[in-house]
Amino acid sequence: MNETDELREHLLRLKLSRIAELYETEANRAAQVKLSYTGYLNRLVAEELLAKTDRSIQCRLKNARFP
């Protein structure tokens, strides 16, 4: 198992699925625009937070059983 596969597996086990989806693409983008590591990490964490918030809202709406 290479490092990329191992990282993806760790992220999925930690339930950081959005980061697992984006980290490679965002790493390439960060390298192109010379974004700092902190900036890169901040972008990944912000995307994960947005995804978790969206999933939470969708779950609550589903459980509310609005007509």
C-alpha positions in Angstrom: 0.0 0.0 0.0 1.5 3.4 -1.0 1.3 6.6 1.1 -1.6 8.0 -1.0 -3.8 4.9 -0.4 -2.8 4.8 3.3 -3.7 8.4 3.8 -7.1 8.0 2.1 -7.8 5.0 4.2 -7.0 6.9 7.4 -9.1 9.8 6.4 -12.1 7.5 5.7 -11.7 5.7 9.0 -11.7 9.1 10.7 -14.9 9.9 8.7 -13.2 12.8 6.9 -14.7 11.8 3.6 -14.7 15.2 1.9 -11.0 15.7 2.7 -10.3 12.2 1.3 -12.1 13.3 -2.0 -10.3 16.6 -2.3 -6.8 16.4 -0.9 -4.9 15.4 -4.0 -6.7 18.0 -6.2 -6.3 20.7 -3.6 -2.6 19.8 -3.2 -2.0 20.3 -6.9 -3.9 23.6 -6.8 -2.0 24.8 -3.8 1.3 24.0 -5.5 0.3 26.0 -8.6 -0.7 29.1 -6.6 2.1 28.7 -4.1 -0.4 28.4 -1.2 1.2 27.8 2.2 0.7 24.4 3.9 -1.5 26.1 6.5 -3.6 27.7 3.7 -3.9 24.3 2.1 -4.9 22.6 5.3 -7.4 25.4 6.1 -9.1 24.9 2.8 -9.4 21.1 3.3 -10.8 21.5 6.8 -13.2 24.3 5.7 -14.5 22.0 2.9 -15.0 19.1 5.4 -16.9 21.4 7.8 -19.2 22.5 5.0 -19.9 18.9 3.9 -20.6 17.8 7.5 -22.9 20.8 8.1 -24.8 20.1 4.9 -25.1 16.4 5.8 -26.4 17.4 9.2 -29.0 19.7 7.8 -30.1 17.1 5.2 -30.5 14.5 7.9 -32.5 16.8 10.2 -34.8 17.7 7.4 -35.3 14.1 6.5 -36.0 13.2 10.2 -38.4 16.1 10.6 -40.8 14.5 8.1 -42.2 17.7 6.8 -45.2 17.3 4.6 
